[in-house]
């Protein structure tokens, strides 16, 4: 046996690292953020909306940072950068336990956004593309789903800590988990590329068709292609549509359900997000066009079902579950489409710019839907969401067709 070919490929260690980043770092900072809103805002004398602005600031700074972040990952060590981003996130969450003024949380949100540009948007797409040349879509789905799993595990823990010891201790424990567990493991285990371990990507060594690390379209050529801007529009609209999830409990209340029933509707959506990410990854490895269809048409079906059969709680929950698939597509489908069209050569830099559209969609829509529904109705914003998902469906298929017709498809 070749002494450079271990029984278990080191790429799977990289996969575990990516799942740790998404499940723990992103899970604690994003999936568990909501449990702090009420106790912190009451403690510091701010409204829930004023406190929640720190998350909007976080999205904004991530948007601004992404263009730089992609170039950094292309030029410098991903191991160093991602470990440093994890450390920054842990430090900021720990320091939030000491904050007493709203502006302090806003500053923390800005720095958290810098770290999340790497951890949330770029870490697993960049590293999985470098270390694997087969089943990439499924691995994207597994990594992305880890944030939902982290939320399911850590939200009850956070609620227990907040109830027994207060929100200050909650932030401190969350920050220390990141600093004491994830950050050291990333430093010890992460490696930039398979060549650092004397290996080829998973799949390449087994004789599968694999794109070399240097295959694909360079950034300066990509930005001249129409598909680049169509994918930016796809990313903006799929993210904007997915933020309708935030309003599902309020919608459930508006059609006569109580708080607990509304929470079940929201839980149905989260189940759709978690399972949808894994399923979409599996589907995209076999047929990327079917992945686009499942990403968008299930979301439309879910919104229509919640509008038309709102009298049935079971139908509402199932509709929310279907809608969760379009939320799952934010990280999975966009990343797969970028890889298919542009390849691996400058993937991190190209995907970082397209991710700016994702972050911008979240920044704009998460607030805009609330203002729109106050002036119109839930039916109006749901129908608008359906139209946007329909545009995503056709634009996604167009990009795939364009790449194939121009000989640009690198993964099919």
Residue pairs with C-beta under 8 A, 6 or more apart in sequence:
4 198
4 199
5 199
5 205
9 199
9 202
9 205
10 131
10 191
10 194
10 197
10 199
11 131
11 132
11 194
11 199
11 201
11 202
12 202
13 189
14 127
14 128
14 131
14 189
14 190
14 191
15 128
15 131
15 132
15 139
15 142
15 143
16 189
17 127
17 185
17 186
17 189
17 190
18 123
18 124
18 127
18 128
18 143
18 146
19 142
19 143
19 146
20 146
20 182
20 185
20 186
21 82
21 86
21 119
21 123
21 124
21 182
21 186
22 119
22 120
22 123
22 124
22 143
22 144
22 146
22 147
22 150
23 146
23 147
23 149
23 150
23 153
24 150
24 154
24 177
24 178
24 181
24 182
25 86
25 89
25 90
25 119
25 178
25 182
26 116
26 119
26 120
26 146
26 147
26 150
27 146
27 147
27 148
27 149
27 150
27 151
27 153
27 154
28 93
28 150
28 154
28 174
28 177
28 178
29 89
29 93
29 112
29 116
29 174
30 116
30 120
30 147
30 151
31 147
31 148
31 150
31 151
31 154
31 155
32 150
32 151
32 154
32 155
32 158
32 174
33 55
35 155
35 158
35 159
35 162
35 170
36 158
36 162
36 167
36 170
36 171
37 48
37 51
37 52
38 48
39 162
39 166
39 167
40 51
40 105
40 167
41 47
41 48
41 50
41 51
43 167
44 51
44 99
44 100
44 101
44 102
44 105
46 102
50 102
51 102
51 105
53 106
53 109
54 105
54 106
54 108
54 109
55 109
56 109
56 363
56 366
56 367
57 106
57 109
57 110
57 113
58 109
58 110
58 112
58 113
58 116
59 113
59 359
59 362
59 363
59 366
60 110
60 113
60 359
60 363
61 109
61 110
61 111
61 112
61 113
61 114
61 117
62 113
62 114
62 116
62 117
62 120
62 121
62 359
63 356
63 359
63 360
63 363
65 113
65 114
65 117
66 117
66 121
66 122
66 352
66 353
66 355
66 356
66 359
67 352
67 353
67 356
69 117
69 118
69 121
69 122
69 352
70 122
70 348
70 349
70 350
70 351
70 352
70 353
70 355
71 349
71 352
72 81
73 81
73 118
73 122
73 126
73 348
73 349
73 352
74 346
74 348
74 349
77 192
78 123
78 126
78 127
78 190
78 192
79 186
79 187
79 190
79 191
79 192
81 118
82 118
82 119
82 123
82 186
82 190
83 183
83 186
83 187
83 190
85 114
85 115
85 116
85 117
85 118
85 119
86 115
86 119
86 178
86 182
86 183
86 186
87 179
87 183
88 111
88 114
88 115
89 112
89 115
89 116
89 119
89 178
90 175
90 176
90 177
90 178
90 179
90 182
90 183
91 175
91 179
92 108
92 111
92 112
92 115
92 175
93 112
93 171
93 174
93 175
93 178
94 171
94 172
94 175
94 176
94 179
95 108
95 175
96 105
96 108
96 171
96 175
97 167
97 168
97 169
97 170
97 171
97 172
97 175
98 168
99 105
99 108
117 352
120 147
121 351
121 352
121 355
121 358
121 359
122 348
122 351
122 352
122 355
124 139
124 140
124 143
124 144
125 140
125 335
125 338
125 339
125 347
125 348
125 351
126 347
126 348
126 351
127 190
128 136
128 139
128 140
128 143
129 136
129 339
129 344
129 347
130 192
130 193
130 194
130 201
130 213
130 344
131 193
131 194
131 201
131 202
132 139
132 201
132 202
132 203
133 201
133 202
133 203
133 204
133 208
133 209
133 210
133 211
134 202
134 203
134 206
134 208
134 210
134 285
135 203
135 285
136 285
136 336
136 339
136 411
137 280
137 281
137 282
137 283
137 284
137 285
137 288
137 291
137 332
137 336
138 278
138 281
138 282
138 284
138 285
139 281
140 277
140 281
140 284
140 331
140 332
140 335
140 336
141 277
141 278
141 279
141 280
141 281
141 282
141 328
141 332
142 277
142 278
142 281
144 277
144 281
144 328
144 331
144 332
145 273
145 274
145 275
145 277
145 278
145 328
148 270
148 273
148 274
148 277
149 274
151 270
152 270
152 274
154 174
158 170
158 174
161 169
161 170
161 173
162 169
162 170
191 197
193 213
194 200
194 201
195 213
199 205
200 210
201 210
201 213
203 210
204 210
211 343
211 344
211 410
211 411
212 344
213 344
213 345
214 344
214 345
215 343
215 344
215 345
215 410
216 342
216 343
216 344
216 345
216 346
216 347
216 410
217 225
217 341
217 342
217 343
217 345
217 346
217 350
217 408
218 345
218 346
219 346
219 349
219 350
222 228
222 342
222 346
222 350
223 353
225 408
226 402
227 341
227 399
227 402
227 403
227 408
228 342
228 350
228 354
230 395
230 398
230 399
230 402
231 334
231 337
231 338
231 341
231 354
231 399
232 353
232 354
232 356
232 357
233 357
233 391
233 395
234 334
234 337
234 392
234 395
234 396
234 399
235 330
235 334
235 354
235 355
235 357
235 358
235 361
236 357
236 358
236 360
236 361
237 361
237 388
237 389
237 391
237 392
238 295
238 296
238 326
238 329
238 330
238 333
238 334
238 358
238 361
238 388
238 389
238 392
239 330
239 357
239 358
239 359
239 360
239 361
239 362
239 365
240 361
240 362
240 364
240 365
240 388
241 299
241 326
241 365
241 385
241 388
241 389
241 392
242 299
242 326
242 327
242 329
242 330
243 361
243 362
243 365
243 366
243 369
244 303
244 323
244 369
244 381
244 382
244 385
245 266
245 269
245 273
245 323
245 324
245 327
246 366
246 369
247 369
247 370
247 373
247 378
247 381
248 262
248 265
248 266
248 269
248 306
248 320
248 323
249 259
249 262
249 263
249 265
249 266
250 262
251 265
251 306
251 378
252 261
252 262
252 265
252 316
253 259
253 262
254 378
255 310
255 311
257 265
257 313
257 316
261 313
264 313
264 317
265 313
265 316
265 317
265 320
266 320
267 317
268 316
268 317
268 318
268 319
268 320
268 321
268 324
269 320
269 321
269 323
269 324
269 327
270 324
271 321
271 324
272 302
272 320
272 321
272 322
272 323
272 324
272 325
272 327
272 328
273 324
273 325
273 327
273 328
274 324
274 328
275 324
276 298
276 324
276 325
276 327
276 328
276 329
277 328
277 331
277 332
279 294
279 325
279 328
280 291
280 294
280 295
280 325
280 328
280 329
280 332
280 333
281 332
281 336
283 290
283 291
283 294
284 290
284 291
284 332
284 333
284 336
288 336
288 337
288 340
288 400
288 411
288 412
289 397
289 400
291 332
291 333
291 336
292 333
292 337
292 392
292 393
292 396
292 397
292 400
293 393
294 325
295 325
295 326
295 328
295 329
295 332
295 333
295 392
295 396
296 326
296 329
296 389
296 390
296 392
296 393
296 396
297 389
297 393
298 322
298 323
298 325
298 326
299 322
299 323
299 325
299 326
299 327
299 329
299 385
299 386
299 389
300 386
300 389
300 390
301 319
301 322
302 319
302 320
302 321
302 322
302 323
302 324
302 325
302 326
303 319
303 323
303 382
303 383
303 385
303 386
303 389
304 319
304 382
304 386
305 315
305 316
305 318
305 319
305 322
306 315
306 316
306 319
306 320
306 323
306 382
307 378
307 379
307 382
307 383
309 315
309 316
309 319
310 316
326 389
330 358
333 396
334 354
334 355
334 358
335 351
337 396
337 399
337 400
338 347
338 350
338 351
338 354
339 347
339 410
339 411
340 400
340 403
340 409
340 410
340 411
340 412
341 399
341 400
341 402
341 403
341 408
341 409
341 410
342 350
342 408
342 410
343 410
343 411
344 410
369 381
372 380
372 381
372 384
373 380
373 381
400 409
402 408
403 409
404 412
